Amino acid sequence: MTTVALFGSWILTRRDGKPAVARDRWVLVEGDRIAAITPDRPAADVTYDRPGRLVLPGLMNLHNHCFSEAIARSHTEDGRGRKGGKSIVYTVLLPLSKTASTVLSPQERLAVARLGILQLLKGGATTVMEPFRNGLPEMFEAAEEMGLRFYGAPYLFSTADAKAGPDGRVSYAGDDGAADLAVWNALHARWEGRAEGRIRLAMSPHATDTCGPDLLRACAARARELGVPITTHLAQSDDEVATIRARHGGRSPAEYLDWLGLLAPDLLAAHCIASSDDDLRLMAARGATVLNCPRVFARAGRTAAFSRFAGHGIRTLVGTDGYNMDLLGELNAASLISKIDAGRAEVAESAALVDAVTGEAAAAIGRPDLGVLAPGAKADLTVVEMTHPHLQPLHDPLRALIALANRANIAQVVVDGRVLVEDGRYLAGDEAAITREGAAAIERIWDLPEARAAFEEA
Ligand SMILES: [Zn+2]
């Protein structure tokens, strides 16, 4: 069994149930587990003795769309693709990813998936939960090959062709989600537990306005039979709230999920920005988790404040969604946007935000072996280089991490004891080739008239 010793001038520990920092510790890794945290230099096969680094438990980004983000990047900035001020989810992102799954060859789709995962790893994520079109099994292939810990969340829809009308309302014909549940079951049979358990699945009904009651009930029953987490998009827009109220007897989206039995501790609900305070109180009472992704909404001029959800006593995590997979940058935005929203600085503090992508994230998916540096835990580590001029002198490592650091400061990424990134470079593949091939596949989509048309009409 290979042993690896890593020195941290600072390492993340816990004190009184909260993240805290200890000075000058060694982390000893044996195989895929942490064997010891010690002040004394241990003997090991491989030693990283690099003073000036902050060693964190592997960062967990439990809501991102690295595949569709790679395709849409820089096309949707400054309001492009947004029709009548409406969300681009139904007008641009879902149609584009559907195009990708039908037009690109399996090898091209794999190239896009690799590009997405490369940037996630270089950004310091060790565990990600990625919802994606169920016609993209290449996401699993790329995650397995590249070493990431991956909760794949292939979508289920009551119809695969949900479309928003001119009024923003989403329509779907019938309730034919049975086909998607069959696809999900097949993917689960093929992928769950592969790569020594690194590859897992989450049940992923797309959203309240694209999934009818029968499908949502069936999803919940199957997920609980298997013990897998459930993730969905919830209250992403005012239009979604109006649609659900009209369709389902005046219920809000949160009440709709509660009615169907989904609002529970195994649910990770992305966004909730159009949720009322009553909805948030209901979510807190049911123990559901909110996945807060502030930057994708900031881009559209909307406030998604981490502090609003956390302030209701809801377990609140931070993810990048479909915009800029820089998790440290997202935490910085979560801090700033919360402070603007609250009108004061003492909200969304650094320790809580670090916890949101480590300990709290692990708890939300029932993984006490992740999100913590302790003997027996999985050897998933994110190591940040703190010797940069913008981080010195380093008075308070956690506040510096949230306020000042970004993905360019990620020094090392370790998953299951395997060093995937060192000195900011991906070690297990050719970065330049992955980037070139992924970009070329994406250009093929933008060569299509229908892809460009989505923007010309805007
Ligand atoms: Zn999302």
Residues whose N, C-alpha, C, O or C-beta is under 5 A from the ligand:
A	BS01	ZN	A270 D321
